[in-house]
Amino acid sequence: MAVSISAVALLGIVVFVLIRGGTVRLGSALVCAGFGFFLASTGAAPVITGAISAVTGWTASI
């Protein structure tokens, strides 16, 4: 669970920086956030969570 919270915080910071820098507009960021919420309720969510856990576990062992 701590990895999920950290990933959300990191991605939130990245989106904030991209919006402030003018690379991504607020509308685009909201669409991406909405897509993420809808994706989380599909059958792909466990696969994505497993992949993120595997990558973070791999990087932690380096």
N, C-alpha and C positions, 0 to 999 in steps of 0.2 A: 504494500500500500504506500509506503514511503517513496518508492520509485515513481509511482503514478503522480503523486503530488509534486515531486521534484520536476518531472517531465512537464506537467501542466504549468508550473511556475516558469520554467525555462522557455517554453513555447510562448507563454504570455508575454514575457519580456521581449522575445524576438519580434512578436507581432507589434508590440508597443513601439519598439525602435523603428520598425519598417513603416508604421503609420506616421511617426514623427518625422522620419526622413523623407517622406513623400513617395516612397517606393510603392507602398500599398495604400489604397484609399480605405476609408472607414467602411464603405459599402462592401468592398471586396473582403475585408476582414470579417464582417458580419456573415457574409455568405459562407466563408470557410468555416466559421464557428458553427453555423447551422448545419453544414454538411457533417462536421465532426459529431454533433449530437445525434443526427440521424444515423450515421455510420455506427455509433456506439450501440444502437438498438438492433443491429442486424446480426446475422450469424458470423460475420467477419470479425466482430469485436474480440472473441477469444483468441483468434489467430493473430490479430494485431498485437494484443496484449502479450501473448506468448513470445512473439518476435521481439518486442521491445524489452521484455524481461531477459531474453537470451542475449541480446546485444549489450544491455547494461551489465549483465553478469559476466560477459566476456571482457568488456572494458574494465570492469572492476578487478579482474584477475591479472591484468597487465601490470 
